[in-house]
């Protein structure tokens, strides 16, 4: 199986405020993307899984990625 590029959008609640997010990542399937989002937001922002709402997960073409680090991994950007 080959890895695919995914873009996930959603929001999370923390301290009675809502924050939106958009993340791009490489994964084999959608379930892996969901788990990675829960893991990253939980560790970086100390948010419980029940406070995270994922509204959209879509597979995108590698050329559509906007994350510079991800583009470098995919070989679309050259390092200086």
VMD Tcl script that builds the backbone (N, CA, C; Angstrom):
set m [mol new atoms 240]
animate dup $m
set s [atomselect $m all]
$s set {name element resname resid chain x y z} {
  {N N UNK 1 A 0.839 -1.193 0.000}
  {CA C UNK 1 A 0.000 0.000 0.000}
  {C C UNK 1 A 0.875 1.245 0.000}
  {N N UNK 2 A 0.446 2.241 -0.724}
  {CA C UNK 2 A 1.192 3.488 -0.749}
  {C C UNK 2 A 0.484 4.531 0.107}
  {N N UNK 3 A 1.261 5.413 0.676}
  {CA C UNK 3 A 0.712 6.467 1.526}
  {C C UNK 3 A 0.014 7.522 0.679}
  {N N UNK 4 A -0.951 8.178 1.283}
  {CA C UNK 4 A -1.716 9.228 0.617}
  {C C UNK 4 A -1.598 10.504 1.430}
  {N N UNK 5 A -1.887 11.628 0.782}
  {CA C UNK 5 A -1.849 12.922 1.462}
  {C C UNK 5 A -3.286 13.302 1.811}
  {N N UNK 6 A -3.497 13.693 3.068}
  {CA C UNK 6 A -4.835 14.003 3.568}
  {C C UNK 6 A -4.876 15.411 4.153}
  {N N UNK 7 A -6.033 16.060 4.054}
  {CA C UNK 7 A -6.274 17.344 4.722}
  {C C UNK 7 A -7.503 17.181 5.611}
  {N N UNK 8 A -7.336 17.519 6.871}
  {CA C UNK 8 A -8.429 17.416 7.841}
  {C C UNK 8 A -8.723 18.799 8.402}
  {N N UNK 9 A -10.004 19.089 8.565}
  {CA C UNK 9 A -10.445 20.362 9.135}
  {C C UNK 9 A -11.416 20.091 10.269}
  {N N UNK 10 A -11.431 20.994 11.220}
  {CA C UNK 10 A -12.343 20.837 12.341}
  {C C UNK 10 A -12.128 21.926 13.369}
  {N N UNK 11 A -12.599 21.637 14.588}
  {CA C UNK 11 A -12.453 22.606 15.669}
  {C C UNK 11 A -12.322 21.868 16.988}
  {N N UNK 12 A -11.806 22.573 17.981}
  {CA C UNK 12 A -11.745 22.019 19.326}
  {C C UNK 12 A -12.078 23.107 20.334}
  {N N UNK 13 A -12.604 22.680 21.464}
  {CA C UNK 13 A -12.974 23.609 22.532}
  {C C UNK 13 A -11.950 23.522 23.649}
  {N N UNK 14 A -11.585 24.703 24.161}
  {CA C UNK 14 A -10.672 24.768 25.294}
  {C C UNK 14 A -10.950 26.061 26.049}
  {N N UNK 15 A -11.177 25.930 27.330}
  {CA C UNK 15 A -11.465 27.083 28.188}
  {C C UNK 15 A -12.633 27.919 27.658}
  {N N UNK 16 A -13.703 27.247 27.278}
  {CA C UNK 16 A -14.932 27.873 26.785}
  {C C UNK 16 A -14.735 28.692 25.512}
  {N N UNK 17 A -13.693 28.399 24.756}
  {CA C UNK 17 A -13.451 29.048 23.471}
  {C C UNK 17 A -13.340 27.982 22.406}
  {N N UNK 18 A -13.654 28.334 21.170}
  {CA C UNK 18 A -13.533 27.410 20.042}
  {C C UNK 18 A -12.365 27.841 19.169}
  {N N UNK 19 A -11.567 26.870 18.782}
  {CA C UNK 19 A -10.435 27.098 17.903}
  {C C UNK 19 A -10.596 26.203 16.681}
  {N N UNK 20 A -10.337 26.732 15.506}
  {CA C UNK 20 A -10.416 25.935 14.281}
  {C C UNK 20 A -9.016 25.458 13.901}
  {N N UNK 21 A -8.966 24.352 13.187}
  {CA C UNK 21 A -7.690 23.838 12.725}
  {C C UNK 21 A -7.835 23.243 11.341}
  {N N UNK 22 A -6.723 23.201 10.648}
  {CA C UNK 22 A -6.607 22.529 9.366}
  {C C UNK 22 A -5.239 21.883 9.347}
  {N N UNK 23 A -5.191 20.581 9.170}
  {CA C UNK 23 A -3.925 19.845 9.219}
  {C C UNK 23 A -3.784 19.004 7.963}
  {N N UNK 24 A -2.571 18.941 7.459}
  {CA C UNK 24 A -2.248 18.075 6.327}
  {C C UNK 24 A -1.238 17.043 6.804}
  {N N UNK 25 A -1.432 15.813 6.374}
  {CA C UNK 25 A -0.523 14.753 6.796}
  {C C UNK 25 A -0.528 13.601 5.802}
  {N N UNK 26 A 0.469 12.750 5.962}
  {CA C UNK 26 A 0.600 11.547 5.141}
  {C C UNK 26 A 0.150 10.363 5.978}
  {N N UNK 27 A -0.737 9.548 5.431}
  {CA C UNK 27 A -1.224 8.355 6.127}
  {C C UNK 27 A -1.739 7.353 5.102}
  {N N UNK 28 A -1.900 6.128 5.561}
  {CA C UNK 28 A -2.410 5.084 4.671}
  {C C UNK 28 A -3.914 5.172 4.485}
  {N N UNK 29 A -4.647 5.429 5.592}
  {CA C UNK 29 A -6.100 5.488 5.488}
  {C C UNK 29 A -6.671 6.522 6.451}
  {N N UNK 30 A -7.944 6.805 6.285}
  {CA C UNK 30 A -8.622 7.855 7.036}
  {C C UNK 30 A -8.593 7.620 8.541}
  {N N UNK 31 A -8.693 6.381 8.966}
  {CA C UNK 31 A -8.668 6.069 10.402}
  {C C UNK 31 A -7.344 6.484 11.038}
  {N N UNK 32 A -6.256 6.360 10.295}
  {CA C UNK 32 A -4.951 6.774 10.813}
  {C C UNK 32 A -4.887 8.287 10.966}
  {N N UNK 33 A -5.522 9.022 10.062}
  {CA C UNK 33 A -5.555 10.483 10.134}
  {C C UNK 33 A -6.307 10.917 11.384}
  {N N UNK 34 A -7.447 10.307 11.651}
  {CA C UNK 34 A -8.248 10.652 12.824}
  {C C UNK 34 A -7.448 10.426 14.103}
  {N N UNK 35 A -6.815 9.291 14.213}
  {CA C UNK 35 A -6.028 8.976 15.404}
  {C C UNK 35 A -4.871 9.952 15.584}
  {N N UNK 36 A -4.205 10.319 14.495}
  {CA C UNK 36 A -3.080 11.247 14.562}
  {C C UNK 36 A -3.539 12.644 15.003}
  {N N UNK 37 A -4.702 13.080 14.549}
  {CA C UNK 37 A -5.221 14.388 14.955}
  {C C UNK 37 A -5.524 14.393 16.445}
  {N N UNK 38 A -6.214 13.378 16.917}
  {CA C UNK 38 A -6.504 13.281 18.355}
  {C C UNK 38 A -5.205 13.286 19.161}
  {N N UNK 39 A -4.228 12.548 18.708}
  {CA C UNK 39 A -2.964 12.437 19.414}
  {C C UNK 39 A -2.210 13.772 19.446}
  {N N UNK 40 A -2.093 14.430 18.298}
  {CA C UNK 40 A -1.344 15.690 18.227}
  {C C UNK 40 A -2.020 16.812 19.000}
  {N N UNK 41 A -3.329 16.984 18.821}
  {CA C UNK 41 A -4.021 18.060 19.531}
  {C C UNK 41 A -4.032 17.807 21.032}
  {N N UNK 42 A -4.150 16.560 21.413}
  {CA C UNK 42 A -4.131 16.227 22.832}
  {C C UNK 42 A -2.794 16.515 23.472}
  {N N UNK 43 A -1.714 16.201 22.771}
  {CA C UNK 43 A -0.396 16.400 23.366}
  {C C UNK 43 A 0.069 17.854 23.280}
  {N N UNK 44 A -0.202 18.526 22.180}
  {CA C UNK 44 A 0.271 19.908 22.024}
  {C C UNK 44 A -0.588 20.923 22.768}
  {N N UNK 45 A -1.905 20.702 22.780}
  {CA C UNK 45 A -2.813 21.698 23.344}
  {C C UNK 45 A -3.557 21.216 24.580}
  {N N UNK 46 A -3.287 19.983 25.016}
  {CA C UNK 46 A -3.941 19.414 26.202}
  {C C UNK 46 A -5.461 19.440 26.079}
  {N N UNK 47 A -5.950 18.937 24.942}
  {CA C UNK 47 A -7.384 18.890 24.659}
  {C C UNK 47 A -7.840 17.441 24.724}
  {N N UNK 48 A -8.966 17.199 25.376}
  {CA C UNK 48 A -9.535 15.851 25.444}
  {C C UNK 48 A -10.155 15.494 24.096}
  {N N UNK 49 A -10.203 14.208 23.795}
  {CA C UNK 49 A -10.782 13.748 22.527}
  {C C UNK 49 A -12.236 14.158 22.377}
  {N N UNK 50 A -12.974 14.175 23.464}
  {CA C UNK 50 A -14.396 14.541 23.382}
  {C C UNK 50 A -14.596 16.010 23.009}
  {N N UNK 51 A -13.557 16.840 23.173}
  {CA C UNK 51 A -13.657 18.259 22.839}
  {C C UNK 51 A -13.178 18.572 21.421}
  {N N UNK 52 A -12.776 17.555 20.671}
  {CA C UNK 52 A -12.302 17.734 19.300}
  {C C UNK 52 A -13.387 17.268 18.329}
  {N N UNK 53 A -13.733 18.127 17.381}
  {CA C UNK 53 A -14.716 17.792 16.350}
  {C C UNK 53 A -14.036 17.889 14.988}
  {N N UNK 54 A -13.972 16.776 14.286}
  {CA C UNK 54 A -13.392 16.754 12.948}
  {C C UNK 54 A -14.546 16.860 11.956}
  {N N UNK 55 A -14.566 17.933 11.171}
  {CA C UNK 55 A -15.695 18.163 10.262}
  {C C UNK 55 A -15.460 17.596 8.871}
  {N N UNK 56 A -14.201 17.517 8.452}
  {CA C UNK 56 A -13.936 17.083 7.082}
  {C C UNK 56 A -12.559 16.435 6.986}
  {N N UNK 57 A -12.486 15.316 6.300}
  {CA C UNK 57 A -11.218 14.680 5.971}
  {C C UNK 57 A -11.277 14.342 4.486}
  {N N UNK 58 A -10.304 14.858 3.742}
  {CA C UNK 58 A -10.311 14.636 2.296}
  {C C UNK 58 A -8.915 14.259 1.824}
  {N N UNK 59 A -8.875 13.331 0.890}
  {CA C UNK 59 A -7.598 12.982 0.262}
  {C C UNK 59 A -7.303 14.055 -0.789}
  {N N UNK 60 A -6.078 14.552 -0.781}
  {CA C UNK 60 A -5.708 15.597 -1.736}
  {C C UNK 60 A -4.516 15.131 -2.564}
  {N N UNK 61 A -4.302 15.809 -3.672}
  {CA C UNK 61 A -3.132 15.526 -4.494}
  {C C UNK 61 A -1.909 16.123 -3.799}
  {N N UNK 62 A -0.760 15.505 -3.933}
  {CA C UNK 62 A 0.438 16.046 -3.287}
  {C C UNK 62 A 0.743 17.492 -3.672}
  {N N UNK 63 A 0.405 17.884 -4.889}
  {CA C UNK 63 A 0.659 19.252 -5.347}
  {C C UNK 63 A -0.218 20.282 -4.631}
  {N N UNK 64 A -1.339 19.848 -4.048}
  {CA C UNK 64 A -2.262 20.757 -3.375}
  {C C UNK 64 A -1.854 21.051 -1.935}
  {N N UNK 65 A -0.876 20.349 -1.421}
  {CA C UNK 65 A -0.447 20.540 -0.033}
  {C C UNK 65 A 0.143 21.936 0.150}
  {N N UNK 66 A -0.203 22.586 1.260}
  {CA C UNK 66 A 0.302 23.920 1.554}
  {C C UNK 66 A 1.347 23.913 2.666}
  {N N UNK 67 A 1.442 22.846 3.414}
  {CA C UNK 67 A 2.411 22.730 4.495}
  {C C UNK 67 A 3.804 22.566 3.886}
  {N N UNK 68 A 4.695 23.516 4.175}
  {CA C UNK 68 A 6.020 23.526 3.558}
  {C C UNK 68 A 6.833 22.294 3.933}
  {N N UNK 69 A 6.776 21.879 5.180}
  {CA C UNK 69 A 7.518 20.697 5.613}
  {C C UNK 69 A 7.026 19.440 4.889}
  {N N UNK 70 A 5.726 19.324 4.737}
  {CA C UNK 70 A 5.146 18.181 4.024}
  {C C UNK 70 A 5.549 18.203 2.551}
  {N N UNK 71 A 5.564 19.374 1.940}
  {CA C UNK 71 A 5.968 19.497 0.534}
  {C C UNK 71 A 7.428 19.087 0.348}
  {N N UNK 72 A 8.269 19.400 1.332}
  {CA C UNK 72 A 9.682 18.997 1.247}
  {C C UNK 72 A 9.815 17.486 1.356}
  {N N UNK 73 A 9.020 16.873 2.229}
  {CA C UNK 73 A 9.047 15.415 2.369}
  {C C UNK 73 A 8.627 14.747 1.066}
  {N N UNK 74 A 7.636 15.335 0.400}
  {CA C UNK 74 A 7.119 14.782 -0.849}
  {C C UNK 74 A 8.039 15.084 -2.041}
  {N N UNK 75 A 9.043 15.945 -1.842}
  {CA C UNK 75 A 9.964 16.281 -2.915}
  {C C UNK 75 A 9.463 17.353 -3.847}
  {N N UNK 76 A 8.502 18.152 -3.399}
  {CA C UNK 76 A 7.946 19.223 -4.234}
  {C C UNK 76 A 8.653 20.554 -4.029}
  {N N UNK 77 A 9.368 20.687 -2.913}
  {CA C UNK 77 A 10.105 21.911 -2.609}
  {C C UNK 77 A 11.569 21.542 -2.421}
  {N N UNK 78 A 12.446 22.399 -2.902}
  {CA C UNK 78 A 13.859 22.130 -2.708}
  {C C UNK 78 A 14.354 22.868 -1.472}
  {N N UNK 79 A 15.282 22.263 -0.781}
  {CA C UNK 79 A 15.887 22.900 0.384}
  {C C UNK 79 A 17.066 23.718 -0.096}
  {N N UNK 80 A 17.244 24.868 0.498}
  {CA C UNK 80 A 18.333 25.749 0.060}
  {C C UNK 80 A 19.622 25.425 0.732}
}
mol reanalyze $m
mol bondsrecalc $m
mol representation Tube
mol addrep $m
